[in-house]
């Protein structure tokens, strides 16, 4: 195992506890990020389906709107100049809002009517029905285009977030967690080796003590035998080597 495959840490009991905590946190983070990625992917697919359906509707509505405009021009002539002269401000506006999806803010656009409709009575004049029909068709087209823009913006945002989340999930799964596990295995093996060395050292110390004790016991027994004692455990006295001096009489 190379140093790059594990963390550079001194093996100890405290380090072992810390690494276990880091491993548990990494596994919990991986689980949460995986659930987040799955939820974002589900929403991503749902938005993709809505984009396809909305594009189909936009195509159909735009065909109807162009056909209605052709009918209105055929009935009333060119109405572009009259409409442009009467328009002072936009009657349809767009507002934005945010939608939270598992911590990701998705921009949403919504169209709304600002003020009254300038041509709400167009149906009363000559060719007004065709103009009103074209107006409603283009109004529906604007609504669908705003919805399509909202879906595509959310689609792009989700695509980037999903890529980042998947990279994080893969990094935790294939880099961080294996490195922590290798570090945990290294610390465990080092501590086990220390325990074996300590056990071997204590065993040798006990054997040495026992050997020294046996030598001392044999030495005491030998000394006792030399002095003529019967018991090994009898301690020596100061009179063991004492001899009375010879008395000489003149």
Buried (B, 14 or more C-beta within 10 A) or exposed (E): EEEEEBBEEEBEEEBBEEBEEBBEEBBEBBEEBBEBBEBBBEBBEEBBEBBEEBBEBBEEBBEBBBEBBEBBBEBBEEBEEEEEEEEEEEBBEBEEEEEEBBEBEBBBBEBEEEEEEEBEEBBEEEBBBBBBBBBEBBBBBBBBBBBBBBBBBBBEBBBEBBEEBBEBBEEBBEEBBEBBBBBBEBBEEBBEEEEEEEEEEEEEEEEEEEEEEEEEEEEBBEEBEEEEBEEEEEEEEEEEEEEEEEEEEE
